[in-house]
Amino acid sequence: MRRALLHSPAFARDLRDWLKPRPGAASAIEATLHQLSEDAVHPSLRTHKLRGSLAGCWACSAGYDLRIVFEFVEHVGAEAILLLALGTHDEVY
């Protein structure tokens, strides 16, 4: 089941800031987002629930130290993924 990806303003800012000094990373992030949309718990994403102040959110890996934080939400009568943050492990947790 393919889920729509919704970009929060914070995620859009994080993505822009991440890609500015690393334009070559765009294709890897795009591939991760495509996989997330297709199968959010695919083993290659290492998807996991978050605890503490981020309880209710999920995170997946988009590279060695790059993480995407997201939530499952309802959108237009179907389940979608709201992308919340993108950054290194230390930046997003």
N, C-alpha and C positions, 0 to 999 in steps of 0.2 A: 504494500500500500504506500503510494507516494504521498508525502505530506508537503504542504506549502511551507516555505520558509519566509518568515516575517522578520524584517530587520528593525530592531529598536534604534532610536537615534544614537544611543551609546555604542551599540555594535557598529553602526555605520561609521562613527567617528574613530573607533578603535581600528577598524579595517583600513580606513584611509591613512591613519597614522602609522599602522604597521607596514603598509605597502609603499609608503612614500620613500623610505630608504631601501626597500627591498622589492622592487617591481617584479623581479623574477619569481617571487613567492606566490603570485596571483594564481597561477595554474594549480599549484598544490592545494591552496585554500579552496579554490573552485571545485576541485575533485573531492575534497573532504565534505564540502557542503552538499554536493550531489549525492554522495554516499549517505550522508545524514538524512537527506530527504527520502532516499530509497529505503534505507534500513538503518534506523537510528541506533540499533544495538549490534551492528555488524562488529565482529571481533577486531577488525583493523582500526576501529575508532576508539576502542577501550572506553566505551561509554560507562559512566558511573553516576550514581546519585550523590548529591552533596549534602553535607550536614552543617550544623552550626548556623551562622548568619545567612548562609545560602541554602538552607533547608528548603526543599521543594523544587530546587533547580537541579539540573543535570549538567555534566561536562563531558566533552569528548576531546580526543587528541587530534591535532591537525599537523603534527610534526613532533620532533623530538621534545621540544619544550614549549610548544604552542598549544593553547587550549581554547576551546569555544564553550562558553557557558550558555545554556538555553533552558527553556521551559516548554512543556507540552501544553498547548492551549486549544480552545475551540475557536474556529474561524469559518464563517459562512457554512455552518452546520457540519463541519468536518474537523478532525484533529489536525492541528498545524504545529509548527515549531517556531517559537519566538526566540530569536537569537539575541542574547543580552550583552555579551562581552567577548572580546578576543584579546589574548595576550599571553605572556609567559605564565608559567605556573605561579610564580610569586605575584604577578600583576593582577590576576583574576581571583585568586583565593584570598 
